[in-house]
Amino acid sequence: MKRILIFSGTTEGRRITEFLDGRNVKVYVSAATEYGKECTGEHENAEVFFGRMDQKQMAEMIKEKQIDLVIDATHPFAQLVTGEIRRACEISGVQYLRCLREEMEAVPDEADRVIWAQSVEDAVEYLQNTEGKILITTGSKELKEYTKIGNYQERCFARVLSTKAAMEESVRLGFEGKHLIAMQGPFSEEMNLALLHQTRARYFVTKESGKAGGFEEKLKAAKKAGAVLIVIGRPQERGRSVQEVCHFIESNFGKKEQE
């Protein structure tokens, strides 16, 4: 029986894991956090676990589990993790597939309503020269950058995952009370719009996270609220879509067993 290791914690990883249900393969699914494990769900021929690993630990797991194929379905912005996974596969001599999130259709250019940034640092540099409230939805890991904005504790509102680690890090940086919103996404247009009104945000910061990340709903909400949407562009990389990954699996590991 062939063995497949999926680095997941995303919608794409869950979809591939679901595709593998009922097939004559053993599936291992690794998520960085408990929240990512919960998103994956339970599957009949998959062993799901969580915990961050470095390159050495990944290579050890690949060897221990006798993995035949590694699928990297981590978040589009998890560049460091993707690099670690790729190098672990090179060391182990195991085939590696990168699964990419579906690209968004072209975002309409609406003068000053949509601002594109190459990184969180670029977005912060832009915001330092503005006035007005800011709703931040780029995650707790990069919140430290926003502390460079003058009077950030009054100007900024951070929406982060409702995990203990995310909450503790946000509070440590000075985001608390009504300036800290802990919720699990993706969010509807109505929810985004309600938060923009509640915070009176003039700026809405997000990553270009694709359809699975609720980007379109953020874009529409910002337009209705009259807020400027600041978009941190996705890193460019090569890989395959969920459909292409599933087609590769079917071609190389066989079709689903008949019930």
Secondary structure as GFF3:
##gff-version 3
##sequence-region A 1 259
A	DSSP	beta_strand	2	7	.	.	.	ID=ss1
A	DSSP	alpha_helix	11	20	.	.	.	ID=ss2
A	DSSP	beta_strand	25	31	.	.	.	ID=ss3
A	DSSP	alpha_helix	34	40	.	.	.	ID=ss4
A	DSSP	beta_strand	46	50	.	.	.	ID=ss5
A	DSSP	alpha_helix	55	64	.	.	.	ID=ss6
A	DSSP	beta_strand	69	72	.	.	.	ID=ss7
A	DSSP	alpha_helix	79	92	.	.	.	ID=ss8
A	DSSP	beta_strand	95	98	.	.	.	ID=ss9
A	DSSP	three_ten_helix	111	113	.	.	.	ID=ss10
A	DSSP	beta_strand	114	117	.	.	.	ID=ss11
A	DSSP	alpha_helix	120	127	.	.	.	ID=ss12
A	DSSP	beta_strand	133	136	.	.	.	ID=ss13
A	DSSP	alpha_helix	143	146	.	.	.	ID=ss14
A	DSSP	alpha_helix	152	155	.	.	.	ID=ss15
A	DSSP	beta_strand	156	160	.	.	.	ID=ss16
A	DSSP	alpha_helix	164	172	.	.	.	ID=ss17
A	DSSP	three_ten_helix	177	179	.	.	.	ID=ss18
A	DSSP	beta_strand	180	182	.	.	.	ID=ss19
A	DSSP	alpha_helix	189	199	.	.	.	ID=ss20
A	DSSP	beta_strand	201	207	.	.	.	ID=ss21
A	DSSP	three_ten_helix	211	213	.	.	.	ID=ss22
A	DSSP	alpha_helix	215	225	.	.	.	ID=ss23
A	DSSP	beta_strand	228	232	.	.	.	ID=ss24
A	DSSP	alpha_helix	242	253	.	.	.	ID=ss25
###
